[in-house]
Amino acid sequence: MHGIQQSRERGRDLLECRRCEARFPEGTATTDGWHYVCPECGEGRGIGDGLRRS
């Protein structure tokens, strides 16, 4: 289980918030793998909408 958490923290890709321009691993922006929210500002939502891959 610890390995899964580390994988989620590192994420597969880096994301960038279009609102606050924060960059972070994909895994820190989701709890279920389907819904994404910027962990910095909470306003950037959804890959392709408020978040983009960097």
N, C-alpha and C positions, 0 to 999 in steps of 0.2 A: 504494500500500500504506500509506503514511503517513496518508492520509485515513481509511482503515478503522480504524487504531489510534486516531486521535483520536476518531472516532465511538464506538468501543467504550468509551473512557475517559469520555466525556461521558454515554453511555447515553441511552436514550429516556426513562426515568422514574427517579425517585428511589425507592429501596427503604429500608426500615427493618427492622433486626433486632429480633425479638421478645425475644431473649435479652439483648443488651447495649445496645439502643436506638440503635445507630449508624445514621446516615443516609448514603447513598452512591449514586452513579449506578449504574444497572442494569448497565452494561458492565463495571464493576470487580468484579462478583460472579460473572462467568462467563467461561469460556475457550472454550466451545463453543456458547453460546446456548441450551442445553437444561438444564444443571445449574447451580444457583445456590448459593453459599456466602458467608456474611458475610466480607468481607475483613478485618474488625477482629478478631473473636473466633474465627471458623472453626466455631462451633457452630450458628449459624442456617443451616438448609439448606432449600431449596425455597420458591418463591413460594407463599404461602398457608399454609405450615406454619411454618417458622422465620423467613421473611421476608415482609414485606407492602409493598405499594405505598404511598407517602406522597404 
